[in-house]
Amino acid sequence: MWEFTSSPWILSLFVLILSSILFWVKKSLKSTFTYWNNHSIPVIPSSSIFGNIKDIVLYRECAAEVLKDLYKDPATNKEPVTGIRIFHKPGLLIRDLELIKRVLVKDFNYFSNRYSASDPHSDSLGSYNLFFVKNPLWKQIRSNLTPIFTSGKMKQFFFLVNDIGKQLDKYLNALPLDEKKKAVNYEIKELCALFTTDVIASTAYGIEANSMNNPDSEFRQKGRIIFQFTPWRAFEFITFFFIPQLVSICKCKVFSNGATDFLRSTFNYILSEREKSKNTRNDLVDLLISVKKSAKLRINDVDVKMEGDILVAQAAIFFTAGYETTSSTMSFALYELANAPEAQECLRQEIRDVLIKNNGEVTYDIILNMRYMHMVVQEVLRLYPPLPFFDRQCDVPSSDSKGYSLSPFSDFVVPDKMPVYIPIYAIQRDEKYYPNPNKFDPERFSPENKHNIVPYTYMPFGTGGRACIGERFGFMQAKIGLFYFLKNHYVKTSPKTLKPMRLEKRAMILQAEGGIYCDIVRDPLVA
């Protein structure tokens, strides 16, 4: 529980936040309540000062489920687009797939920015990274980073990730087993996070974090802090995505002061040492050195080099996104496989066949061409997209005096700076597109069935200009982790395993409530 009186600064901060909200209520809530009544668009009404996200703000339900409830609202669920309210701000919830395509792809020039934001004055690592940065700087940074994530570069990264996979296998083989069960009960998410932390430390920072042998390594500690959704951290992320106007007032940061100092000093030290030594590892550091030498950005009509915090910010977001999203995907995969023994046996049989056919050798192409492995990861990402919604902001060009027309879906014209939300978690669990949508069924993505996937109903990495630049790396990392996890072990449910899955209410990135516990059973596939 929070003890406000035991910490004066927390109490002061709470008063400041409450005052800011009350100021908004007084100034604009009256007009906001009646906004949609004056426009020809269906609306999901809300009498709360929090608007339609009351349950998110009060930590009653996670953002994925709240937006899913709005998506399935009985009165408006047949409508292509619906009006909602986020605190004082009118916004849109989009359901129609063609309209989603327009927003994310065809008319990207109107929606190139996320509504979410960080503060460039107090949080440079948060605001300059590729996720939060605004256009036109976003476009410049993206174009300079895109060559880093080609298939050719993934082959170079593969050797580094594969080495960590071997360490994961070694770590699992050293776990002490219960003599009777020949198994050990373990919190799977933490184990997967140890693996992904070591992967990112190696590929992005060029160092050995050795988290599996030292779970309290500094890299692991900083990772825990960034995505440990305490009440304050949960508030910060709610602010980033739903009320960015409060970010500067409340001094919200994507990375805490301690994490910022650690990430900045570590990366700058490694960068400096690598430049001095001229040694290469084919990791992100080498690639960012190349970007630093060649790239120039145009900021406020001034040419600046891509260096300093702009460069560190990319390594920082690679660290957080690469370790958290992949560890979540891996742990959700193991959870679903524990509950679907037949699917787990199919995957382990594929791993067994690969090991025998290639005399135990593992290569990038071998991992890339594992058909059932790819089906499993795709289905897990359908059920558990790391970020359960896409947020966009309508930016009306100065040459356009009206706004963005929703015709023929509606007569409404989207004004400048209005937020738009696309609930991808809800869409990927919609029975219209996926029969028995809550069931884990990798066969949905088999070569025989994948033609049934309706375009724009499966976008765990996004699509269009703002699609995740690290999609290839994410897939590769998750597949290698699962490969080495299941090579000599399998998972099964235990009395501590969540049934059904419950999502953490305070987390913006999908997490299981209380962790994912499974029994890990030792069973080598190849003698």
C-alpha positions as CSV (number, residue, x, y, z in Angstrom):
1,M,0.0,0.0,0.0
2,W,1.0,3.6,-0.6
3,E,1.7,5.6,2.6
4,F,1.3,9.1,1.4
5,T,2.0,10.7,4.8
6,S,5.3,8.9,5.1
7,S,6.8,10.6,2.1
8,P,6.3,14.4,1.8
9,W,7.5,14.6,-1.8
10,I,5.0,11.9,-2.8
11,L,2.2,13.9,-1.0
12,S,3.3,17.1,-2.7
13,L,3.4,15.4,-6.1
14,F,-0.1,13.9,-5.6
15,V,-1.5,17.3,-4.7
16,L,0.1,18.8,-7.8
17,I,-1.4,16.1,-10.0
18,L,-4.8,16.4,-8.4
19,S,-4.6,20.2,-8.8
20,S,-3.8,19.9,-12.5
21,I,-6.7,17.5,-13.1
22,L,-9.1,19.8,-11.2
23,F,-7.9,22.7,-13.3
24,W,-8.7,20.8,-16.4
25,V,-12.1,19.8,-15.1
26,K,-13.0,23.4,-14.4
27,K,-11.7,24.8,-17.6
28,S,-12.8,22.3,-20.2
29,L,-14.8,19.3,-18.9
30,K,-18.1,21.0,-19.5
31,S,-17.5,21.4,-23.2
32,T,-15.9,18.0,-23.5
33,F,-19.0,16.2,-22.1
34,T,-21.1,17.8,-24.8
35,Y,-18.5,17.6,-27.6
36,W,-19.8,14.5,-29.3
37,N,-23.4,15.6,-29.0
38,N,-22.5,18.3,-31.5
39,H,-21.0,15.9,-34.1
40,S,-22.5,13.2,-36.3
41,I,-20.6,10.3,-34.8
42,P,-21.7,7.6,-32.4
43,V,-20.2,7.9,-28.9
44,I,-19.6,5.7,-25.9
45,P,-20.8,7.9,-23.1
46,S,-19.0,8.4,-19.8
47,S,-19.9,10.5,-16.8
48,S,-16.6,10.1,-15.1
49,I,-14.0,12.9,-15.0
50,F,-11.5,10.2,-16.3
51,G,-13.6,9.6,-19.4
52,N,-13.8,6.1,-20.9
53,I,-10.5,5.1,-19.2
54,K,-11.6,5.2,-15.6
55,D,-10.8,1.6,-14.9
56,I,-7.3,2.1,-16.3
57,V,-6.6,5.1,-14.1
58,L,-7.9,3.4,-11.0
59,Y,-6.0,0.2,-11.8
60,R,-9.2,-1.9,-11.9
61,E,-8.5,-3.4,-15.3
62,C,-5.5,-3.4,-17.7
63,A,-5.5,-1.1,-20.8
64,A,-5.9,-4.1,-23.1
65,E,-9.1,-5.2,-21.5
66,V,-10.6,-1.7,-21.1
67,L,-10.1,-1.0,-24.8
68,K,-11.4,-4.4,-25.7
69,D,-14.6,-3.6,-23.7
70,L,-14.9,-0.3,-25.6
71,Y,-14.4,-2.2,-28.9
72,K,-17.2,-4.6,-28.0
73,D,-19.5,-1.9,-26.6
74,P,-23.0,-3.3,-27.3
75,A,-24.4,0.0,-28.5
76,T,-21.7,0.9,-31.0
77,N,-19.8,-2.3,-31.9
78,K,-21.2,-2.3,-35.4
79,E,-19.9,1.2,-36.0
80,P,-16.6,1.7,-38.0
81,V,-15.5,4.5,-35.6
82,T,-16.7,5.7,-32.2
83,G,-16.2,8.8,-30.2
84,I,-14.7,8.4,-26.8
85,R,-13.3,10.7,-24.1
86,I,-9.9,10.6,-22.5
87,F,-10.1,12.8,-19.4
88,H,-10.7,16.3,-21.0
89,K,-9.9,15.2,-24.5
90,P,-12.3,13.8,-27.2
91,G,-10.8,10.9,-29.1
92,L,-11.6,8.2,-31.6
93,L,-11.7,4.4,-31.3
94,I,-11.4,2.8,-34.8
95,R,-12.8,-0.6,-35.6
96,D,-13.2,-0.8,-39.4
97,L,-10.2,-2.5,-41.1
98,E,-10.2,-0.3,-44.1
99,L,-10.2,2.8,-42.0
100,I,-7.4,1.3,-39.9
101,K,-5.5,0.8,-43.2
102,R,-6.0,4.5,-44.1
103,V,-4.8,5.7,-40.7
104,L,-1.7,3.5,-40.5
105,V,-0.7,3.3,-44.1
106,K,-2.5,5.2,-46.9
107,D,-2.9,8.5,-45.1
108,F,0.1,8.1,-42.9
109,N,1.1,11.7,-43.5
110,Y,-1.9,12.8,-41.3
111,F,-1.0,10.2,-38.6
112,S,2.7,9.9,-38.5
113,N,3.0,10.8,-34.8
114,R,1.9,8.9,-31.8
115,Y,-0.4,10.7,-29.4
116,S,1.9,9.4,-26.6
117,A,4.8,11.7,-25.7
118,S,7.7,12.2,-23.4
119,D,9.3,15.5,-22.3
120,P,12.4,16.4,-24.3
121,H,13.6,18.9,-21.6
122,S,13.7,16.5,-18.7
123,D,13.8,13.1,-20.4
124,S,16.0,13.2,-23.5
125,L,16.4,9.4,-23.6
126,G,12.6,9.0,-23.5
127,S,11.7,11.6,-26.1
128,Y,14.5,11.1,-28.6
129,N,14.1,7.3,-29.0
130,L,12.4,6.0,-32.1
131,F,9.2,5.0,-30.3
132,F,8.3,8.5,-28.9
133,V,10.1,10.9,-31.1
134,K,7.9,13.1,-33.3
135,N,8.1,13.8,-37.0
136,P,10.0,15.1,-38.9
137,L,12.9,14.1,-36.6
138,W,11.4,10.6,-36.3
139,K,11.6,10.1,-40.1
140,Q,15.3,11.2,-40.1
141,I,16.2,8.8,-37.3
142,R,14.2,6.0,-38.7
143,S,15.9,6.2,-42.1
144,N,19.3,6.1,-40.5
145,L,18.5,3.1,-38.3
146,T,16.6,1.0,-40.8
147,P,19.8,-0.5,-42.4
148,I,20.7,-1.9,-38.9
149,F,17.8,-4.3,-39.0
150,T,18.1,-5.9,-42.4
151,S,18.2,-9.7,-42.8
152,G,21.9,-9.5,-43.4
153,K,22.5,-7.7,-40.1
154,M,20.3,-10.3,-38.4
155,K,22.6,-13.0,-39.5
156,Q,25.5,-11.1,-37.8
157,F,23.4,-10.7,-34.6
158,F,22.5,-14.4,-34.7
159,F,25.9,-15.6,-33.5
160,L,25.7,-13.4,-30.4
161,V,22.1,-14.4,-29.6
162,N,22.9,-18.1,-30.2
163,D,25.7,-18.0,-27.7
164,I,23.3,-16.6,-25.0
165,G,20.9,-19.4,-26.0
166,K,23.6,-22.0,-25.3
167,Q,24.0,-20.3,-21.9
168,L,20.3,-20.6,-21.2
169,D,20.4,-24.3,-22.0
170,K,23.4,-24.7,-19.6
171,Y,21.5,-22.7,-16.9
172,L,18.5,-24.9,-17.2
173,N,20.6,-28.1,-17.0
174,A,22.0,-26.9,-13.7
175,L,18.7,-26.3,-12.1
176,P,18.1,-28.6,-9.1
177,L,15.2,-30.9,-9.6
178,D,12.6,-32.3,-7.2
179,E,13.6,-35.9,-6.8
180,K,10.0,-37.1,-6.9
181,K,8.7,-35.0,-9.7
182,K,12.0,-34.8,-11.7
183,A,11.0,-31.2,-12.2
184,V,11.4,-27.7,-10.7
185,N,8.7,-25.1,-10.3
186,Y,9.8,-21.8,-11.6
187,E,8.6,-18.3,-12.4
188,I,9.0,-18.4,-16.2
189,K,8.9,-14.7,-16.9
190,E,11.9,-14.0,-14.7
191,L,13.9,-16.8,-16.3
192,C,13.1,-15.5,-19.8
193,A,14.0,-12.0,-18.7
194,L,17.5,-13.2,-17.6
195,F,18.0,-14.6,-21.1
196,T,16.8,-11.5,-22.9
197,T,18.7,-9.2,-20.6
198,D,21.9,-11.0,-21.5
199,V,21.0,-10.9,-25.2
200,I,20.5,-7.2,-25.2
201,A,23.5,-6.5,-23.1
202,S,25.6,-8.4,-25.7
203,T,24.0,-7.2,-28.9
204,A,23.3,-3.6,-27.9
205,Y,26.0,-2.8,-25.4
206,G,28.8,-5.2,-26.3
207,I,29.2,-6.6,-22.8
208,E,28.5,-9.8,-20.9
209,A,25.9,-9.1,-18.3
210,N,25.9,-12.7,-17.1
211,S,22.5,-12.3,-15.6
212,M,21.8,-16.1,-15.5
213,N,24.7,-16.6,-13.2
214,N,24.0,-13.3,-11.4
215,P,20.3,-12.5,-11.3
216,D,21.1,-9.3,-9.5
217,S,23.4,-7.9,-12.1
218,E,23.1,-4.2,-12.7
219,F,21.6,-4.7,-16.2
220,R,18.9,-7.0,-14.7
221,Q,18.2,-4.6,-11.9
222,K,17.7,-1.6,-14.3
223,G,15.4,-3.7,-16.4
224,R,13.2,-4.6,-13.5
225,I,12.9,-1.0,-12.5
226,I,11.9,0.2,-15.9
227,F,9.1,-2.3,-16.3
228,Q,8.1,-2.8,-12.6
229,F,4.7,-1.2,-12.6
230,T,4.5,0.3,-9.1
231,P,1.6,2.7,-8.7
232,W,3.9,5.6,-9.7
233,R,5.4,3.8,-12.8
234,A,1.9,2.8,-13.8
235,F,0.8,6.4,-13.5
236,E,3.7,7.5,-15.6
237,F,2.8,5.2,-18.4
238,I,-0.8,6.1,-18.3
239,T,0.3,9.7,-18.6
240,F,2.6,9.0,-21.6
241,F,-0.2,7.2,-23.6
242,F,-3.4,9.0,-22.5
243,I,-2.7,12.4,-21.0
244,P,0.7,13.5,-22.4
245,Q,-0.1,17.1,-21.5
246,L,0.7,16.2,-17.9
247,V,4.1,14.6,-18.7
248,S,6.1,17.8,-18.3
249,I,4.1,19.0,-15.3
250,C,4.6,15.7,-13.4
251,K,8.2,15.1,-14.6
252,C,7.3,11.7,-15.9
253,K,10.1,9.8,-17.4
254,V,10.3,6.7,-19.6
255,F,13.6,5.9,-17.8
256,S,14.1,6.8,-14.2
257,N,17.0,9.0,-13.2
258,G,19.0,6.0,-12.1
259,A,18.3,4.0,-15.2
260,T,19.0,7.0,-17.4
261,D,22.4,7.6,-15.8
262,F,23.2,3.9,-16.1
263,L,22.2,3.5,-19.7
264,R,23.9,6.7,-20.7
265,S,27.2,6.1,-18.9
266,T,27.4,2.5,-20.0
267,F,26.7,3.1,-23.6
268,N,29.0,6.1,-23.9
269,Y,31.8,4.2,-22.2
270,I,31.4,1.2,-24.5
271,L,31.2,3.5,-27.5
272,S,34.3,5.4,-26.6
273,E,36.3,2.2,-25.9
274,R,35.2,0.6,-29.2
275,E,36.1,3.7,-31.2
276,K,39.6,3.7,-29.5
277,S,40.3,0.0,-30.0
278,K,38.8,-0.3,-33.5
279,N,37.7,-3.8,-32.5
280,T,34.4,-5.0,-34.0
281,R,31.8,-7.5,-32.7
282,N,29.1,-7.0,-35.4
283,D,26.7,-5.7,-32.6
284,L,24.6,-2.6,-32.3
285,V,27.5,-0.6,-31.0
286,D,29.4,-1.1,-34.2
287,L,26.4,-0.2,-36.3
288,L,25.7,2.9,-34.2
289,I,29.3,4.0,-34.6
290,S,28.8,3.9,-38.3
291,V,25.6,5.9,-38.0
292,K,27.4,8.4,-35.8
293,K,30.1,8.9,-38.4
294,S,27.8,9.4,-41.4
295,A,24.4,10.6,-40.2
296,K,23.2,14.2,-39.9
297,L,19.9,15.4,-38.6
298,R,18.0,18.6,-39.4
299,I,16.6,20.0,-36.2
300,N,15.1,23.5,-36.1
301,D,16.8,24.3,-39.4
302,V,20.2,23.4,-38.0
303,D,22.3,20.4,-39.1
304,V,23.4,18.3,-36.1
305,K,25.3,15.0,-35.8
306,M,23.5,12.0,-34.6
307,E,25.4,11.6,-31.4
308,G,25.1,12.2,-27.7
309,D,21.7,11.5,-26.1
310,I,20.0,11.0,-29.6
311,L,22.3,8.0,-30.1
312,V,22.1,6.8,-26.6
313,A,18.3,7.0,-26.8
314,Q,18.2,4.4,-29.6
315,A,20.4,2.0,-27.6
316,A,18.1,2.6,-24.5
317,I,14.9,1.8,-26.4
318,F,16.6,-1.2,-27.9
319,F,17.5,-2.4,-24.4
320,T,14.0,-1.9,-23.0
321,A,11.9,-3.1,-26.0
322,G,14.3,-6.0,-26.8
323,Y,14.4,-7.5,-23.4
324,E,10.8,-6.8,-22.1
325,T,8.7,-7.6,-25.2
326,T,10.6,-10.8,-26.0
327,S,10.7,-12.1,-22.5
328,S,6.9,-11.6,-22.3
329,T,6.5,-13.4,-25.7
330,M,8.6,-16.3,-24.6
331,S,6.9,-16.6,-21.2
332,F,3.4,-16.4,-22.7
333,A,4.5,-19.0,-25.3
334,L,5.7,-21.4,-22.6
335,Y,2.5,-20.8,-20.6
336,E,0.3,-21.7,-23.6
337,L,2.5,-24.7,-24.5
338,A,2.2,-26.0,-20.9
339,N,-1.6,-25.9,-21.3
340,A,-1.4,-27.5,-24.8
341,P,0.9,-30.6,-24.5
342,E,0.1,-31.7,-28.0
343,A,1.3,-28.4,-29.5
344,Q,4.4,-28.5,-27.2
345,E,5.2,-32.0,-28.4
346,C,4.9,-30.9,-32.1
347,L,7.3,-28.1,-31.4
348,R,9.8,-30.3,-29.6
349,Q,9.6,-32.9,-32.4
350,E,10.5,-30.2,-34.9
351,I,13.5,-29.2,-32.6
352,R,14.5,-32.9,-32.4
353,D,14.3,-33.3,-36.2
354,V,16.4,-30.1,-36.7
355,L,19.1,-31.3,-34.2
356,I,19.4,-34.7,-35.8
357,K,19.3,-33.5,-39.4
358,N,22.0,-30.9,-38.8
359,N,24.2,-32.9,-36.3
360,G,23.3,-30.5,-33.5
361,E,24.4,-27.4,-35.4
362,V,22.1,-24.4,-35.2
363,T,22.3,-21.6,-37.8
364,Y,20.3,-18.5,-38.6
365,D,18.7,-20.2,-41.7
366,I,17.7,-23.2,-39.6
367,I,15.9,-21.1,-37.0
368,L,14.4,-19.0,-39.7
369,N,12.9,-22.0,-41.5
370,M,11.4,-23.8,-38.6
371,R,7.8,-23.8,-39.7
372,Y,6.0,-24.9,-36.5
373,M,8.2,-22.6,-34.3
374,H,7.1,-19.7,-36.5
375,M,3.5,-20.7,-36.2
376,V,3.7,-20.9,-32.4
377,V,5.3,-17.5,-32.0
378,Q,2.8,-15.9,-34.4
379,E,-0.1,-17.4,-32.4
380,V,1.3,-16.2,-29.1
381,L,1.7,-12.7,-30.5
382,R,-1.9,-12.8,-31.7
383,L,-3.1,-13.6,-28.2
384,Y,-0.6,-11.3,-26.4
385,P,0.6,-8.4,-28.6
386,P,3.2,-6.7,-26.4
387,L,1.6,-3.3,-26.8
388,P,-2.2,-3.9,-26.9
389,F,-3.2,-0.8,-28.8
390,F,-1.8,1.7,-31.3
391,D,-2.2,5.4,-30.5
392,R,-1.9,8.1,-33.2
393,Q,-2.4,11.8,-33.3
394,C,-4.0,13.6,-36.2
395,D,-1.7,16.3,-37.5
396,V,-3.4,18.5,-40.0
397,P,-1.1,20.1,-42.5
398,S,-1.1,23.9,-42.6
399,S,-2.4,23.7,-46.2
400,D,-5.5,22.0,-44.9
401,S,-8.0,24.3,-43.2
402,K,-10.5,21.7,-42.2
403,G,-9.0,18.4,-41.0
404,Y,-9.0,14.8,-41.9
405,S,-12.3,13.5,-43.4
406,L,-13.6,10.1,-42.3
407,S,-15.8,9.9,-45.4
408,P,-17.4,7.5,-46.4
409,F,-17.4,6.0,-42.9
410,S,-18.7,9.2,-41.3
411,D,-19.3,12.8,-42.0
412,F,-17.0,13.7,-39.1
413,V,-13.7,15.6,-39.9
414,V,-10.9,14.8,-37.5
415,P,-9.4,18.1,-36.1
416,D,-5.8,18.8,-35.5
417,K,-4.2,17.0,-32.5
418,M,-7.1,14.6,-31.8
419,P,-6.0,11.2,-30.5
420,V,-6.9,8.0,-32.3
421,Y,-6.8,4.5,-30.8
422,I,-6.7,1.2,-32.6
423,P,-7.3,-1.7,-30.1
424,I,-5.2,-4.4,-31.7
425,Y,-5.5,-6.8,-28.7
426,A,-9.3,-6.6,-29.2
427,I,-9.1,-7.1,-32.9
428,Q,-6.8,-10.1,-32.7
429,R,-9.3,-11.7,-30.3
430,D,-12.4,-10.9,-32.3
431,E,-14.5,-14.0,-33.1
432,K,-15.4,-12.4,-36.5
433,Y,-11.8,-12.9,-37.6
434,Y,-10.6,-15.8,-35.4
435,P,-13.0,-18.7,-34.5
436,N,-12.7,-19.5,-30.8
437,P,-10.4,-16.5,-30.5
438,N,-9.1,-17.1,-26.9
439,K,-7.8,-20.6,-27.8
440,F,-4.1,-21.1,-28.4
441,D,-4.1,-22.7,-31.9
442,P,-0.8,-22.4,-33.9
443,E,-2.5,-24.1,-36.9
444,R,-4.2,-20.8,-37.7
445,F,-0.8,-19.8,-39.1
446,S,-0.1,-23.0,-41.0
447,P,0.7,-22.6,-44.8
448,E,-2.7,-24.2,-45.4
449,N,-4.7,-21.8,-43.2
450,K,-2.8,-18.5,-43.2
451,H,-4.8,-17.3,-46.2
452,N,-7.7,-17.1,-43.8
453,I,-6.0,-14.3,-41.8
454,V,-7.8,-11.1,-42.8
455,P,-5.5,-8.2,-43.6
456,Y,-5.2,-5.7,-40.7
457,T,-6.5,-8.2,-38.1
458,Y,-3.0,-9.3,-37.2
459,M,-0.5,-6.6,-36.4
460,P,1.5,-7.3,-33.2
461,F,4.4,-5.3,-34.5
462,G,2.2,-2.6,-36.1
463,T,2.2,-1.8,-39.8
464,G,2.9,1.2,-42.1
465,G,5.6,3.8,-41.3
466,R,5.5,3.3,-37.6
467,A,5.8,-0.5,-37.7
468,C,8.3,-1.9,-35.2
469,I,11.8,-1.6,-36.8
470,G,13.0,-4.5,-34.7
471,E,10.4,-7.1,-35.8
472,R,13.0,-9.5,-37.4
473,F,15.2,-9.3,-34.3
474,G,12.3,-9.9,-32.0
475,F,11.2,-13.0,-33.8
476,M,14.8,-14.3,-34.0
477,Q,15.5,-13.7,-30.3
478,A,12.2,-15.4,-29.2
479,K,12.7,-18.4,-31.4
480,I,16.3,-19.0,-30.3
481,G,15.2,-18.7,-26.6
482,L,12.4,-21.2,-27.1
483,F,14.7,-23.5,-29.1
484,Y,17.2,-23.8,-26.3
485,F,14.6,-23.8,-23.6
486,L,12.8,-26.8,-25.1
487,K,15.9,-28.6,-26.3
488,N,16.4,-30.5,-23.0
489,H,13.3,-29.5,-21.1
490,Y,9.6,-29.1,-21.4
491,V,7.0,-27.3,-19.3
492,K,3.8,-28.4,-17.7
493,T,1.2,-26.7,-15.5
494,S,1.4,-26.7,-11.7
495,P,-0.9,-25.7,-8.9
496,K,0.6,-22.2,-9.1
497,T,-0.1,-21.8,-12.8
498,L,-2.7,-19.1,-13.6
499,K,-5.9,-20.6,-15.0
500,P,-7.2,-18.7,-16.8
501,M,-4.5,-16.1,-17.6
502,R,-5.0,-12.8,-15.8
503,L,-3.2,-9.7,-17.1
504,E,-1.5,-7.3,-14.7
505,K,-3.8,-4.3,-14.3
506,R,-1.1,-1.7,-13.9
507,A,1.0,-2.7,-16.9
508,M,0.8,-1.0,-20.2
509,I,3.0,-3.7,-21.8
510,L,1.1,-7.0,-21.4
511,Q,2.3,-8.9,-18.3
512,A,0.8,-11.8,-16.4
513,E,-0.6,-10.9,-13.0
514,G,1.7,-12.3,-10.3
515,G,4.0,-14.0,-12.9
516,I,3.9,-17.3,-14.8
517,Y,4.7,-20.4,-12.8
518,C,5.2,-23.7,-14.5
519,D,7.0,-27.0,-13.7
520,I,10.2,-27.4,-15.8
521,V,10.8,-31.0,-16.6
522,R,14.2,-32.3,-17.8
523,D,13.9,-34.4,-20.9
524,P,16.8,-34.2,-23.5
525,L,15.6,-34.5,-27.0
526,V,18.8,-36.0,-28.3
527,A,21.1,-38.2,-26.3
